[in-house]
Amino acid sequence: MRNFGTKILSLGVTLGLGLGFAVAPVGSAHAWEPKKPVEFVVMAGKGGGADKAVRFIQSI
């Protein structure tokens, strides 16, 4: 009996989430652009892996 209730609950949650995503507004799919410059603060030494990764992201 308990197993059946769990299955019904799982099915209800899955259907609810699926319906929620199906009717979500599509207008929010446009590209986001910042209004001000974005500043990266990396707490790592120069030339390290984190520094190189952020410098790469900055160049994009």
Contacts in CASP RR format, 6 or more apart in sequence:
PFRMAT RR
TARGET T0000
AUTHOR 0000-0000-0000
METHOD contacts of the structure
MODEL  1
MRNFGTKILSLGVTLGLGLGFAVAPVGSAHAWEPKKPVEFVVMAGKGGGA
DKAVRFIQSI
40 54 0 8 1.000
40 57 0 8 1.000
40 58 0 8 1.000
42 50 0 8 1.000
42 51 0 8 1.000
42 54 0 8 1.000
44 50 0 8 1.000
44 51 0 8 1.000
45 51 0 8 1.000
END
